[in-house]
């Protein structure tokens, strides 16, 4: 099992109080949905001890403050805001994708209903901007603008992802563009928002943003690999889940565009509306035989190398650069 970097574990303690205080502003009905989705409570509103999620985005936000030679605590509003935005996106994504489970539990919309889950997501997004605008210092407005622009890209990526559901001819470049908006944009924002809040030079925030953009593509590639070949016991999703939902993920699109005989058979099988479980195993084997798995693994490694190059241009303190690279290594080695 992949070991989570220390920073991703420690960050929960630093961010949790501020995150709970922000979500505590919501009305009781909306709070109940949000608290369940964030993993704080069960279906009845009783407290849970198990933290939800990897706290990856808040950790990057705090680290970006250190990149600008500011204390990590100065980035708390940014850390809270990106986590709230991420929670919003997952609440809505689960409904749009019809995913009934999230982190080994029933998805919030299956417990509280679609309408309540949508409203909770809307509330979390509004709260994210509110938290940033309240942050002290001259960087708060700039950070809020960055987050709202990021959210617009996130929505664009989700819309394109939904468009893919009705298409069978999708290029690898189109799929990468979708991942750049849907996933990488928020990770890029997380990597720079602490520096932005502290009023760091644009050259630094731009380099951190570029690091996060490549890191985000690597994150999506690994996520897509886990969506086909991940262990359900660690991913929290059924085996072959992306194939069952006919998702046009990066390994699948790469395989479909490959100049190999397996690609044609894969396209024929994947277009069938009634694939049995044995057929799903065959589809997974064809994706691998057509080179989709190998391409995704190599592309993820390449993106991490590119991300590391952006850190060189940022001229970060060595301990900060090492921590960014530590998180990047976790992203590509993770199993959930």
N, C-alpha and C positions, 0 to 999 in steps of 0.2 A: 504493500500500500504506500502511496506517495506521502511523504512527510511534509506538512505545511511549514513554511519558514517561520521562524520565531516571530518576526515582525507581524505576520498575519494573525498570529495567536494573540500577541500582546495588544494589538490595535483595538480589539474588541473592548478591552477594559477601559481604554482611553475614550473611545467613541460612544460606547453603549449608553452612558448617562445622558450625553447631549442628544443622541438619537431618540432615546425614550422621552426626553423632555419635549422635543419637537413634536413627536407623534402624539404626545399627551395633550396637545392643543386641540386635537380633533374631537368632534362630538362623540358621545359614547357608542353610538351604533357604528359609525365609521371606524372608530378606534378599534372596536372588537375585530373587524375584518382585517385591518392593518396589522394588529398585534398578532393575530393568528398567522397571517402571511409571512411576517417577519420571524416567526418561530418562537415568539415569546409566550404564547398561550395555546391551549388546546381548543377544541371546538366549543367547549363550554365556558371559555374565558379563564380557565385555571392556569396558573403560571407553569411554564416548562423550564427546565434547566439546560436543555440542549440548545446551543446557539445554532442559528440557521445561516447557511452560506459561508463563504470563505473570507469575507471581509477584504477582498482583494482591492476593490476600488477605494474604500476609505484608507487603506494602508498606503496606496500610491499617492493619495491626496496629502497625507501627513508627510510622506517622504519628500514630496515636491516642495514643501515648505523648507525642509532641511537643505534642499538643493539651492535655495536662495539664501542660505545662512540664517534662516529664521527658526524659532523653536517650533516643533511639530504642532504644539497646542494652538498656534496661530491659524492653522489650517482646519481646525475643527468644524467651522461652518461649511467649508468645502467638502470635508469628508462626509458630513451628515447629508449635504445636498446631493452628492453623487450616489450615495446609498439609497436615498429616498427616490431619486430618479430611476435607479436600477429596479427598485421594488415596484414602482409604477409600471415599468415596461413589462416585468414578468407577470404582474396581475393581468394586464391586458393581453399579453401574448398567450397565456394559458387558455383564455377564452377563445381567442381567434384561432388557435391551433387545435382546440378541443382536447388539450392535455388534461387528464384527470388527476394526475399526481404531480407533486412538486416536493422534492427532497424527502422522499419516502413517506409522504403524507398526502391525503386528498387535497387537491388544489383548492384554493379559497372559494372559487366560483361554484365548485360542487358542494360546498358546505353552506355558503351563505346566499347563493344565487348569483346569476350573471350581473344583474343590475347593481347589487351591493358591491360586488367586486370592481365593477367599472367605476363607481363613485369613489371607492376607496383609492383606486389608482389615480383618479383625477385629483383627489385631495392631497395625496402624497407629492404629486408633481407641483401643485401650487405651493405646498409647504416648502419644497426644496428652494424655490425662488425666494420665498419670504425669508427663509433662514439666511440666504446669501445677502439679501439687501439689508438685513439687520447687522451684518458683520461689521466690526469697527474697521476704520481705515479707508483709504481712497480706492482700494482695489475691489471693493464689494460690488460696485456697479459693473465694472469690467468682468468680474467673475460671473455675475448674473447673466450678462449678455452672452458670455461664452457658453453657459449651461443651456440657455434657451436656444441658441444656435445649434448646439449639440442635440438637443431634444428634437429639433426640426429634422436634423439628419437621421436620427434614430427612427423617426416616423417614416421618413422617406425609404429607409432600408426595409422596414417592416412591410410597407406597401409593395415594394418590389418583390419581397419574399412571397407575399400573397399572390402577386401576379405570376410568379413562377409556378404556382400550383395548377394553372390552366395552360401551361406551355410545356412542350417537350423539346424544343430547340432553344437551348440556353448556352451561351458561350462561357468559358472559364472567366473571361474578363468581366462579363456581366455579373457573375456570381461573386467575384472578388469585390466589385463595386458595391454590391448589396451588403456584403459582410463589413466593408469599410464603413458604411453608414450605420447599419443595424447594431453592430457589436463594437467595432474599433473606435467609433467616434466618442463613445462614453468613456472608454478606457483612456483615450488620448486626453480628454478633458480632465479625467481623474489625475493623470500624470502631471498636469500643469496647473491645476486650479489653486493649489496651495501657494505656489510661486506667484500666481496672478493676484491672489488676495494680499500678498505681502508687498505688492508693487514692484516685483522683480522686472528687470529689463525684458523687452519682448524677445530678444535673441535667446534668452534662457527659456522662457515659457514656450517659444516656438520649437526649440530643440527637444524639450520634454514632451510636447505635444506630438512631435514626429516619432519619438521613441514609443509613445503609447499607441500611435496609429499602427505601427508594425507589430507591436506586441499584441494589439487587438486582433489583427488578422491571424497571428499564430494561435491566439486563444480560440478563435472560431474554428480554425482547422482542427485543433485538438478536440474541441467540443463535437465537431462533426464525426471525427474518428470514433469517439466514445459513443456517439449516437448509433453507430453500427456495431462496433466490436467491443463496447464497454461492458463491464460486469454489472448486471443489474443490482447486485448487493451493494455496490459502491456508488453507482450513478443515480440510483433511486428511480430509474426508468426501466420499463420492460426491455428485454433483449431485442435487438434489431428494431428499436422503436422508430427510428427515422425511415426505415424501409417500409414499415407497416403503414406509416402515414404518407408514403410516396414523396417524402421531402426531397427537394432538389438541392442537396447539400454539396459542398465543394468536392469531396471525394467522388460522389456520384456523377456530378457534372463533368469532372475531369475524365472519369472512365467513359462516359457517354461520348465525349469528344475525342477519344483516343482512336488512333488509326490501327485498330486491332479487330480481329473477327469477333472477339467477346463483346465488343461494344454494341454491335448490331443485335446480338441475342439479348443483351442486357436491356436495350431499348424496347425490344418486343415484350419481354417479361414485365418490365416496369410499367408498361402501359396497360397491363391487364387490371381490371377492377376487382378481381376476386382471387388474389394470391393466397395460397395456403401457407401454413408455417414452414413446410418443407420447401416451398418455392422461395420464401424469404431467405432461407439458408443458401439456396442456389444464387439468388441475386447478390448476396454478400460475397460469395465466392467469385462471381463474375466481376464485381467492382474491383476486387483484388487482382484478378487475372488480367483485367484491362489496364491495370496500373494506377487506379484511382487512389488506393491506399498508399502506395509508395510515393506518388506525387504529393499527396497531402502531408506526409511525414517530412519529405524533403523541403517542401515549401515552408512548413512551420519552422524548421531549422534555419532556413534562409532568412526568414523574417526576423527571427531572434538575432541573427548576426547583424542584420541591417539596423535593428533597434539599438544594439550595442554601439554601433558606429555613431549614432546620433548622440549618445552619451559622451563620446570622446569630444565632439565639437562643443558640447555644453560646458566642458571644463569643470566638472563637478568635484567636490571634495571626495577623496578616494573612498572613505567609508560609505558615503551616500551612493556613489556609483556602484560599489560592490553590493549594496542592498537592492538597488534596482535590478542588477543582474541576477541576484538571488531569486527575486520574485519572477523574473523572466524565465529562469530555469524551472521554477515550480510550475509555471503555466504550461510548459511543454512536457513536463514529466508527470503531471497530475493524472489521477485515475477517476476523477469525478468532477 
